Amino acid sequence: MDLIIDGWFHERGVLWPGQAMSLQVKNVLYHGRSLFQDVLVFESTNHGNVLVLDGVIQVTERDEFSYQEMMAHIPLYAHPNPEKVLVIGGGDGGILREIAKHPGVKEIFICEIDEDVITYSKKYLPSLAKGFDDPRVTVKIMDGNKFMEENQEGFDVIITDSSDPVGPASVLFETPFYNAMHRSLRDKGIVCTQGECMWLHLDLIRPLVNSISNTYTTVEYAYTTIPTYPSGQIGFIIAGKNRESSKKPCRTATSEELESMKYYSPELHEASFVLPRFAQKAIFGEVTKKDS
Ligand code: SPD
């Protein structure tokens, strides 16, 4: 399928039938096939440089911060003392950039299966890929499952920054992967994963949340707004090992840390878990008494 027609990139996909996000293209910077997927980077007229994998927008320079900040800071501020953090996927480096804002974190591992994503992000998305420059970062080009097998009870926080459950990322949305993350978490650890969109994917979110509730003591769902993802919204599944809720930050962000952020705030941390009634009901089968 042609991704660019008459100077416009169209994001069509089986996971959002009947709708498409379009961005005007100024210049194609790279287009090729990696070992795993189609990789496209283009300069857009209004959204900066854009990374597209298998026809799906992963980041635009204009709004990426909303996703990366919320995905990294919700679990990190919900944990009292995160020292060792694992990122699975996230080859553009944006999540690393955000984790690096936490001075208490001592080691950051990233497991990205597709080296080309890192290579072209370093070249064309330097404001994200600068995350790789932090000296605490160790890069592994390998399957996240394999790495976790070798690192049991190793991490305080695991963040899975994946593409959608079509192609190479589909296993990351299945229960065995969540079981593997659970084994790799230290006691009281937190996982935060790409949780798709409440307007489009409740049939995917609900069974996953249900099935992992047998393993994790808490399974919660937060979301952020982001104009260039399907339906302008994306969620996060946040699950804890032998711990209470992650809905409130348990450490205070310093003013210097907050100054470095454009989206996350302690207020938004709490607010992001408050779901519209239809989504609350569909995912958790309940609405709060006040709302009912
Ligand atoms: N529908 C696209 C979801 C993409 C989520 N991952 C993006 C990677 C950003 N670091």
Residues whose N, C-alpha, C, O or C-beta is under 5 A from the ligand:
A	BS01	SPD	I57 Q58 V59 G90 D92 G94 D161 S162 S163 D164
